Amino acid sequence: MAIHYIIQVLFGIVGAATLAAALFDHDWLFESKNAEYVVRLFERRKSRIFYGAVGVLFIAIAIFFFFHIRATIK
């Protein structure tokens, strides 16, 4: 059962890091090879909004599954 919580924490950390990078316009995310396509497809401002939404989605997934798993245990 502990592996579920580890995965949820990882989703939360990745979501928080992505959201923080989008909010504070960190170059390590937007100049990386993996984000190059999104930044080229949109512009930097719109890709910040996109990655901010992805970060919020990851955090929401972590919270949802945390409560969903706790409800199934009871």
N, C-alpha and C positions, 0 to 999 in steps of 0.2 A: 504494500500500500504506500510505502514511502516514496517510491519512484514517481507516483503521480504528483506528489508535492514538489519534488525536485524539478519536474518538467514545468509545473506551474510557476515556480520561482524563476526558472530560466525565461519563460515567456514574459514575466513581469520585468525582469532585468533588461532583456532585449527591447521590449516596448518602451521602457523608461529611457534607455540610452538613445533609441531612435527618436523619441519625442524631444528629448533634450537637444540632440544634434539639429533637429529641424527648428526648434525655437531659437537656439543661439547661433544658428548658421555656421556650424562647424565644418571646416574644410575637409577633415578626415573622412566624412561621409560623402560629401558632394563631389569630391575630386577622386574618389576611389574608382577602380576599374568596374566594379559591379554596378555603381550608380550612374556611370557614364551615359548609358542608354537613356535613362529616365531624364537626366539633366539635359541631354541633347534633344529629346523628344519634346519635352516641355521647356520652359526656361527655369532658371534657378529658383525664382520666387514660387512658381507653381509646383516645382518638385519639392520644395520645403513643405508646402501644404500637403502634398501627397504623402511624404514620409511622416509628417506629423499625424496624419490620419492612420497610417499603418501602425505607428507607435501606440496610438489610442486603442486601435483594434486589438493589438497584442495584449495590452493591459486589460482590456475588457474580457478577452478570452481567458486570461489567467484568473480573473475574479469570478467569471461565470463558472468555470470548471471547479474552482475552489468550493463554491457553495453547492454546486451540483454533486460533487463527490461526498461532501459532508452530509448532504441530505440522503444519499443512498446508504451511508454507513448506519444511520439511525434506524 
